[in-house]
Amino acid sequence: MPQAVYSFLDEYDLSGKTIIPCSTHAGSGLTGSPRTISELEPDATIIDDGFTVAANRVTSAEDDVTAWAEKHELT
């Protein structure tokens, strides 16, 4: 995760909140980010299979975002 995310999680208490990891990537996906977030925010609910999209597909990912949100009943 970028240092800015670590700083954000250090600054704010997200206890009782739901955190949905999402990212663009060049091949790595979310890797261990959900696990790391769980360690840093133990009293938050973390969606383990957050949304991720390859950087070269961002402009055409609208259907992927919609399908992911529907799967997680977020629409």
TIROKE-303945 format. One record per atom (N, C-alpha, C, O): residue in one letter; x, y, z; atom name; residue number from 1. Coordinates in Angstrom, 3 decimals, decimal comma. Layout:
REM residues N
 type        u        v        w atom seq
    A        X        Y        Z   CA NUM
...
***
This chain:
REM residues 75
 type        u        v        w atom seq
    M    0,850   -1,180    0,000    N   1
    M    0,000    0,000    0,000   CA   1
    M    0,891    1,238    0,000    C   1
    M    2,007    1,208    0,519    O   1
    P    0,399    2,310   -0,577    N   2
    P    1,146    3,564   -0,540   CA   2
    P    1,259    4,097    0,895    C   2
    P    0,385    3,854    1,727    O   2
    Q    2,326    4,811    1,164    N   3
    Q    2,535    5,375    2,502   CA   3
    Q    1,359    6,252    2,932    C   3
    Q    1,025    6,305    4,116    O   3
    A    0,740    6,932    1,987    N   4
    A   -0,401    7,793    2,326   CA   4
    A   -1,538    6,995    2,972    C   4
    A   -2,232    7,510    3,848    O   4
    V   -1,731    5,759    2,552    N   5
    V   -2,790    4,922    3,138   CA   5
    V   -2,421    4,561    4,573    C   5
    V   -3,271    4,598    5,462    O   5
    Y   -1,159    4,214    4,799    N   6
    Y   -0,714    3,934    6,163   CA   6
    Y   -0,927    5,157    7,054    C   6
    Y   -1,410    5,034    8,179    O   6
    S   -0,570    6,325    6,552    N   7
    S   -0,739    7,569    7,319   CA   7
    S   -2,207    7,824    7,626    C   7
    S   -2,549    8,200    8,747    O   7
    F   -3,072    7,624    6,646    N   8
    F   -4,512    7,807    6,844   CA   8
    F   -5,024    6,868    7,928    C   8
    F   -5,743    7,296    8,831    O   8
    L   -4,660    5,593    7,843    N   9
    L   -5,135    4,617    8,816   CA   9
    L   -4,576    4,889   10,207    C   9
    L   -5,217    4,572   11,209    O   9
    D   -3,395    5,470   10,270    N  10
    D   -2,795    5,840   11,554   CA  10
    D   -3,508    7,043   12,158    C  10
    D   -3,645    7,132   13,378    O  10
    E   -3,956    7,952   11,332    N  11
    E   -4,572    9,202   11,776   CA  11
    E   -6,034    9,033   12,220    C  11
    E   -6,477    9,711   13,147    O  11
    Y   -6,774    8,145   11,571    N  12
    Y   -8,207    8,025   11,814   CA  12
    Y   -8,573    6,683   12,432    C  12
    Y   -8,029    5,643   12,063    O  12
    D   -9,504    6,726   13,377    N  13
    D  -10,033    5,512   13,986   CA  13
    D  -11,247    5,074   13,176    C  13
    D  -12,267    5,763   13,158    O  13
    L  -11,141    3,945   12,516    N  14
    L  -12,231    3,449   11,679   CA  14
    L  -12,996    2,301   12,345    C  14
    L  -13,643    1,501   11,670    O  14
    S  -12,913    2,230   13,664    N  15
    S  -13,646    1,208   14,414   CA  15
    S  -15,123    1,266   14,063    C  15
    S  -15,720    2,342   14,022    O  15
    G  -15,706    0,103   13,811    N  16
    G  -17,121    0,016   13,492   CA  16
    G  -17,465    0,368   12,049    C  16
    G  -18,624    0,267   11,647    O  16
    K  -16,480    0,774   11,276    N  17
    K  -16,700    1,132    9,867   CA  17
    K  -16,413   -0,069    8,978    C  17
    K  -15,744   -1,015    9,394    O  17
    T  -16,919   -0,025    7,760    N  18
    T  -16,602   -1,031    6,753   CA  18
    T  -15,620   -0,412    5,780    C  18
    T  -15,868    0,664    5,236    O  18
    I  -14,510   -1,087    5,561    N  19
    I  -13,475   -0,614    4,656   CA  19
    I  -13,461   -1,515    3,431    C  19
    I  -13,357   -2,736    3,545    O  19
    I  -13,568   -0,904    2,265    N  20
    I  -13,552   -1,639    1,005   CA  20
    I  -12,282   -1,268    0,252    C  20
    I  -12,223   -0,208   -0,372    O  20
    P  -11,267   -2,122    0,300    N  21
    P  -10,050   -1,820   -0,440   CA  21
    P  -10,327   -1,803   -1,946    C  21
    P  -11,075   -2,634   -2,461    O  21
    C   -9,725   -0,862   -2,625    N  22
    C   -9,826   -0,809   -4,085   CA  22
    C   -8,527   -0,242   -4,624    C  22
    C   -7,856    0,552   -3,964    O  22
    S   -8,184   -0,658   -5,823    N  23
    S   -6,929   -0,172   -6,394   CA  23
    S   -6,888   -0,381   -7,897    C  23
    S   -7,623   -1,184   -8,471    O  23
    T   -5,997    0,377   -8,500    N  24
    T   -5,558    0,088   -9,855   CA  24
    T   -4,192   -0,566   -9,693    C  24
    T   -3,514   -0,362   -8,686    O  24
    H   -3,798   -1,340  -10,673    N  25
    H   -2,516   -2,037  -10,536   CA  25
    H   -1,928   -2,356  -11,906    C  25
    H   -2,588   -2,240  -12,939    O  25
    A   -0,682   -2,756  -11,873    N  26
    A   -0,005   -3,172  -13,093   CA  26
    A    0,284   -4,666  -13,062    C  26
    A    1,160   -5,157  -13,775    O  26
    G   -0,464   -5,379  -12,227    N  27
    G   -0,316   -6,827  -12,178   CA  27
    G   -0,384   -7,414  -10,784    C  27
    G   -0,523   -8,629  -10,640    O  27
    S   -0,292   -6,590   -9,754    N  28
    S   -0,232   -7,130   -8,394   CA  28
    S   -1,582   -7,230   -7,692    C  28
    S   -1,684   -7,905   -6,668    O  28
    G   -2,603   -6,587   -8,204    N  29
    G   -3,902   -6,629   -7,540   CA  29
    G   -3,826   -6,021   -6,154    C  29
    G   -3,068   -5,077   -5,930    O  29
    L   -4,598   -6,549   -5,228    N  30
    L   -4,590   -6,030   -3,861   CA  30
    L   -3,500   -6,665   -3,005    C  30
    L   -3,234   -6,203   -1,895    O  30
    T   -2,873   -7,711   -3,509    N  31
    T   -1,864   -8,478   -2,761   CA  31
    T   -2,309   -8,664   -1,325    C  31
    T   -3,379   -9,229   -1,098    O  31
    G   -1,540   -8,217   -0,344    N  32
    G   -1,894   -8,416    1,061   CA  32
    G   -2,562   -7,223    1,709    C  32
    G   -2,642   -7,160    2,936    O  32
    S   -3,040   -6,285    0,931    N  33
    S   -3,623   -5,059    1,501   CA  33
    S   -4,781   -5,316    2,460    C  33
    S   -4,787   -4,736    3,546    O  33
    P   -5,762   -6,151    2,120    N  34
    P   -6,848   -6,381    3,085   CA  34
    P   -6,352   -6,922    4,430    C  34
    P   -6,850   -6,522    5,482    O  34
    R   -5,393   -7,813    4,395    N  35
    R   -4,837   -8,366    5,641   CA  35
    R   -4,128   -7,276    6,446    C  35
    R   -4,290   -7,190    7,663    O  35
    T   -3,346   -6,448    5,761    N  36
    T   -2,638   -5,365    6,428   CA  36
    T   -3,615   -4,368    7,035    C  36
    T   -3,424   -3,920    8,165    O  36
    I   -4,653   -4,021    6,297    N  37
    I   -5,662   -3,098    6,812   CA  37
    I   -6,336   -3,703    8,042    C  37
    I   -6,593   -2,996    9,017    O  37
    S   -6,624   -4,999    8,004    N  38
    S   -7,235   -5,675    9,157   CA  38
    S   -6,351   -5,582   10,393    C  38
    S   -6,844   -5,417   11,509    O  38
    E   -5,049   -5,688   10,186    N  39
    E   -4,111   -5,584   11,307   CA  39
    E   -4,075   -4,163   11,866    C  39
    E   -3,972   -3,969   13,077    O  39
    L   -4,161   -3,169   10,978    N  40
    L   -4,097   -1,771   11,401   CA  40
    L   -5,425   -1,255   11,952    C  40
    L   -5,445   -0,332   12,765    O  40
    E   -6,517   -1,843   11,514    N  41
    E   -7,867   -1,435   11,942   CA  41
    E   -8,644   -2,666   12,413    C  41
    E   -9,600   -3,085   11,760    O  41
    P   -8,234   -3,247   13,546    N  42
    P   -8,836   -4,510   13,991   CA  42
    P  -10,318   -4,430   14,342    C  42
    P  -10,998   -5,456   14,360    O  42
    D  -10,825   -3,247   14,618    N  43
    D  -12,231   -3,117   14,992   CA  43
    D  -13,113   -2,645   13,835    C  43
    D  -14,262   -2,254   14,039    O  43
    A  -12,568   -2,685   12,634    N  44
    A  -13,330   -2,346   11,423   CA  44
    A  -13,643   -3,644   10,681    C  44
    A  -12,992   -4,667   10,892    O  44
    T  -14,635   -3,584    9,823    N  45
    T  -14,965   -4,711    8,948   CA  45
    T  -14,263   -4,456    7,622    C  45
    T  -14,430   -3,397    7,017    O  45
    I  -13,480   -5,426    7,174    N  46
    I  -12,729   -5,281    5,926   CA  46
    I  -13,327   -6,216    4,884    C  46
    I  -13,485   -7,409    5,141    O  46
    I  -13,659   -5,690    3,719    N  47
    I  -14,116   -6,516    2,606   CA  47
    I  -12,868   -7,111    1,960    C  47
    I  -12,109   -6,406    1,296    O  47
    D  -12,661   -8,416    2,159    N  48
    D  -11,430   -9,072    1,707   CA  48
    D  -11,242   -9,054    0,195    C  48
    D  -10,117   -8,975   -0,298    O  48
    D  -12,345   -9,127   -0,533    N  49
    D  -12,213   -9,149   -1,985   CA  49
    D  -12,624   -7,795   -2,570    C  49
    D  -13,555   -7,689   -3,368    O  49
    G  -11,895   -6,772   -2,141    N  50
    G  -12,150   -5,427   -2,641   CA  50
    G  -12,003   -5,360   -4,155    C  50
    G  -11,602   -6,329   -4,800    O  50
    F  -12,328   -4,217   -4,698    N  51
    F  -12,295   -4,056   -6,156   CA  51
    F  -10,902   -3,665   -6,619    C  51
    F  -10,263   -2,789   -6,038    O  51
    T  -10,448   -4,316   -7,657    N  52
    T   -9,157   -3,997   -8,257   CA  52
    T   -9,273   -4,109   -9,770    C  52
    T  -10,001   -4,952  -10,295    O  52
    V   -8,544   -3,248  -10,453    N  53
    V   -8,576   -3,245  -11,914   CA  53
    V   -7,182   -2,913  -12,435    C  53
    V   -6,472   -2,078  -11,874    O  53
    A   -6,811   -3,577  -13,508    N  54
    A   -5,519   -3,291  -14,135   CA  54
    A   -5,516   -1,857  -14,653    C  54
    A   -6,515   -1,391  -15,201    O  54
    A   -4,410   -1,168  -14,481    N  55
    A   -4,301    0,243  -14,866   CA  55
    A   -4,667    0,475  -16,328    C  55
    A   -5,238    1,512  -16,665    O  55
    N   -4,349   -0,467  -17,186    N  56
    N   -4,652   -0,285  -18,607   CA  56
    N   -6,114   -0,556  -18,949    C  56
    N   -6,507   -0,441  -20,110    O  56
    R   -6,931   -0,918  -17,942    N  57
    R   -8,361   -1,192  -18,175   CA  57
    R   -9,272   -0,205  -17,451    C  57
    R  -10,494   -0,344  -17,500    O  57
    V   -8,699    0,777  -16,789    N  58
    V   -9,495    1,690  -15,974   CA  58
    V  -10,604    2,364  -16,773    C  58
    V  -11,741    2,436  -16,307    O  58
    T  -10,294    2,851  -17,953    N  59
    T  -11,293    3,594  -18,734   CA  59
    T  -12,436    2,721  -19,231    C  59
    T  -13,481    3,242  -19,619    O  59
    S  -12,259    1,412  -19,226    N  60
    S  -13,320    0,517  -19,696   CA  60
    S  -13,837   -0,399  -18,580    C  60
    S  -14,384   -1,466  -18,857    O  60
    A  -13,667    0,010  -17,336    N  61
    A  -13,998   -0,862  -16,207   CA  61
    A  -15,378   -0,609  -15,607    C  61
    A  -15,711   -1,202  -14,581    O  61
    E  -16,179    0,242  -16,210    N  62
    E  -17,475    0,570  -15,621   CA  62
    E  -18,325   -0,673  -15,369    C  62
    E  -18,911   -0,806  -14,295    O  62
    D  -18,402   -1,577  -16,332    N  63
    D  -19,189   -2,799  -16,147   CA  63
    D  -18,609   -3,670  -15,034    C  63
    D  -19,353   -4,309  -14,289    O  63
    D  -17,282   -3,694  -14,923    N  64
    D  -16,637   -4,473  -13,858   CA  64
    D  -16,981   -3,896  -12,484    C  64
    D  -17,254   -4,642  -11,543    O  64
    V  -16,968   -2,582  -12,376    N  65
    V  -17,320   -1,925  -11,116   CA  65
    V  -18,768   -2,241  -10,755    C  65
    V  -19,064   -2,588   -9,612    O  65
    T  -19,655   -2,124  -11,714    N  66
    T  -21,068   -2,403  -11,474   CA  66
    T  -21,274   -3,847  -11,035    C  66
    T  -21,997   -4,106  -10,074    O  66
    A  -20,644   -4,788  -11,732    N  67
    A  -20,786   -6,208  -11,380   CA  67
    A  -20,253   -6,472   -9,973    C  67
    A  -20,865   -7,217   -9,208    O  67
    W  -19,116   -5,864   -9,629    N  68
    W  -18,538   -6,050   -8,296   CA  68
    W  -19,491   -5,496   -7,236    C  68
    W  -19,737   -6,148   -6,221    O  68
    A  -20,023   -4,299   -7,467    N  69
    A  -20,932   -3,671   -6,507   CA  69
    A  -22,216   -4,488   -6,340    C  69
    A  -22,712   -4,646   -5,224    O  69
    E  -22,742   -4,997   -7,432    N  70
    E  -23,951   -5,826   -7,354   CA  70
    E  -23,685   -7,111   -6,590    C  70
    E  -24,523   -7,546   -5,800    O  70
    K  -22,534   -7,720   -6,815    N  71
    K  -22,161   -8,943   -6,104   CA  71
    K  -22,136   -8,701   -4,592    C  71
    K  -22,501   -9,580   -3,811    O  71
    H  -21,707   -7,518   -4,191    N  72
    H  -21,602   -7,183   -2,785   CA  72
    H  -22,819   -6,412   -2,265    C  72
    H  -22,802   -5,871   -1,159    O  72
    E  -23,876   -6,374   -3,086    N  73
    E  -25,130   -5,717   -2,727   CA  73
    E  -24,909   -4,272   -2,298    C  73
    E  -25,456   -3,816   -1,294    O  73
    L  -24,093   -3,556   -3,081    N  74
    L  -23,784   -2,154   -2,787   CA  74
    L  -24,473   -1,201   -3,751    C  74
    L  -24,190   -0,003   -3,739    O  74
    T  -25,365   -1,707   -4,578    N  75
    T  -26,029   -0,832   -5,530   CA  75
    T  -27,411   -0,471   -5,044    C  75
    T  -28,130    0,266   -5,718    O  75
***
